[in-house]
């Protein structure tokens, strides 16, 4: 289907490992829209901090990380092998590196830093100026695009989410522990919901999608019906 001539912004928020990026990427592919994985942007900043000493010994040095921000340039490049966009950090493809458990352990803390959020929110808003964008994250419908035409809040059973993340990492050749993944998700949920700046919240006008027992195809049927009505 096509949303022409009316392009819209689709904002997708929700918990980690709910399949937000897979869902958003498929929507964008069907509509010919741009897909922006905002969580990957925070992961890229976290990776940069790890590489340059601002994050180490279970500590995030906020002053040092903020000082590094002017050096950080994040773009996306389409990868035909994956049928999706990879994250490019200062010219380097870091799509694999940003998905590591080490990055996952720190990214929620990094995302709580006001200067980091401001830099990335500004970048995200510029990316969406022309509409025709599908963006997923934690605060897209509440902060980045509060006037988005379609807002979706995704959730799923914690055990299902842990199994999904486990399978994702195994497929990438990593050797994760299911228990470590489950613990990491619990910590990230708490941090996302309780951070002082842009906490994870369901926008009042968001449509809730609990995909615990839904296939990707079923999720797409659900959302494409909504989009069809909005684009008339």
Secondary structure, DSSP 8 states (H G I E B T S, - for coil): ----S---EEEEEE-TTSSHHHHHHHHHHHHT-EEEEHHHHHHHHHHHHHHTTSEETTEE-HHHHHHHGGG--EEEEEETTTTEEEEEETTEE-TTGGGSHHHHHHHHHHHT-HHHHHHHHHHHHHHTTT--EEEEESSIIIII-TT-SEEEEEE--HHHHHHHHHHHHHHTT----HHHHHHHHHHHHHHHHH-SSS-----TT-EEEE-TT--HHHHHHHHHHHHHHHT-
